[in-house]
Amino acid sequence: MTKRIREDVQLGRDVVIHDFVNLYGCTIGDETRIGPFVEIQEGVTIGARCKIQSHTFICSGTVVEDEVFIGHGVMFTNDRFPRATNDLGELAGPDDWICEPMRVARGATIGSGAILLPGVTVGERALVGAGAVVTKDVPRGAVVIGHPARVRIANVLPRETHTAPAPLLATLGGPLRDDDRIPLVDLRAQHDEIAERVRGGFARVLETSDFILGDEVSAFEARFAELCEVGHCVGVGSGTDALEFSLRALGVCPGDEVILPCNSFVASAAAVVHAGAIPVFVDVDPGTYLLDVNQVSDRIHPRTRAIVPVHLYGQLAPMEPLMAVASEHGIPIVEDGAQSQGARWLGRPAGSFGDVAATSFYPGKNLGAYGDAGAVVTNDENIADRVRALRNHGSRVKYEHPELGFNSRLDTLQAVVLNAKLEHLAQWNEWRRARAAVYGELLRHLDGVVLPAVAPGNEHVWHLYVIRVPRRDEVLGHLHEYGIGAAIHYPTPIHLQGAFRDLGYSMGDFPVAERAAREILSLPMYPHITRVQQERVVEALEQALR
Ligand SMILES: Cc1ncc(COP(=O)(O)O)c(C=O)c1O
């Protein structure tokens, strides 16, 4: 045998692979050519029509887009401080590596013998000279050479019109083109990594006409339950429905009260109303913006039927003290895990704490579908059974409807996407953590900026990177002019939303959330954001704060 290509390698059409390669757990796009003695590791994605010459090593964490040329003996590296042994003195295994994502954008060229250090991005159609040691991101179209690699030619590509204001141009060193704009969330790079699988999965569903529920949905439900370390997952049409069905399955009835934080997306409270109950809000912690557990006991009344902690922005609400209060009063907990897929507290995953948990796979979520989707997870067989009926017109046996339910099943084509993305979630969350660390480093010296706090024990998955700034609305306006897709999550606390007017809350009821709503700002955050992009965001922010 002259090739080792493990079974889990996904090969596109007309791929040519020479002898003596070692490929495992990677994806290779159509018409790509791979020379002898090349090793490509687990999780790597290589695009279509690439040429990879002999003796090259491409490590986990790397994405190579379409039409990239990689010369002979190119070395990618992913862990900044690799060690043979871990902190326990054991030989380091796969879980001990801390991979920083690497990306070679479409049409780039990497010369023979180049070395790429962890976390760098080589921009579109950039050229890395032979033997260069790339220590930081290479801009689009640039030519870099030497050790450390330095820019020899700034841009070999034609320049286009600029839209950014003059002061920014001065610091960013050049015109902002449309594709230099930095969105709040960029889903395209995620799609590039799973495009082959999605195409294959869609084709399978179309061939079998297995459009409602079916194998893709049950496979996803089993995998997502495993991720959350619970016994059951029931896929539904949206995160809002997942919350409503969870509350209904717990027996929440009209007139019951449900306690939840006032700083969340409106759906957390809307679902309570849809289930017939009354939202009872509490304020949030000024550091984490998560539910303030000290306010919960005072809001518990005889009609309190559930508590909904929201794992906001990617970290878990304070579950330990909250569970103590809930069990003292015998009140069930419904976790709102829409923003926290893969997050953990002391090693235990979001979704495994409450009696039941709801999540959303809205496209921008850490695990996002290509449309609306959601899920309920629980260890309680009765709750799972009830939700399964609720999502399917109240039916457990075809055409028998002992109660009315809803038409809200997880769509089969969305399940194809979710199955493909689930395999990348751990890596993407790790990249988000690496990117949050970069923001922390870049923002530390900016006066007036309050960095996000991570509550002790939390393994944050950075769905959003939320800072606080003075003159927030003015700063936000400047960032938008500079082409930076910053946003606010959320500009109005739920108790002040018109839709909840009848509940009788007013300004001043929850001062922490109300003040936060005036000061918070979400910066662009997604797994594939590059250091160069983050530096631009921070430069623009610095200008806006002047
Ligand atoms: C905290 C929170 N809860 C609930 C939802 C509702 O999810 P969906 O939009 O899928 O209905 C969302 C997301 O949009 C959310 O962010």
The ligand as a Gaussian input file, in Angstrom:
#p B3LYP/6-31G(d) Opt

LIG

0 1
 C      -31.543000      34.209000      23.883000
 C      -32.456000      33.798000      22.767000
 N      -33.584000      33.120000      23.060000
 C      -34.428000      32.716000      22.099000
 C      -34.179000      32.958000      20.774000
 C      -35.189000      32.564000      19.745000
 O      -34.720000      31.716000      18.764000
 P      -35.354000      31.709000      17.283000
 O      -34.939000      32.965000      16.617000
 O      -34.739000      30.491000      16.668000
 O      -36.814000      31.588000      17.423000
 C      -32.991000      33.619000      20.421000
 C      -32.566000      33.846000      19.030000
 O      -32.884000      34.391000      18.148000
 C      -32.128000      34.078000      21.444000
 O      -31.005000      34.745000      21.151000

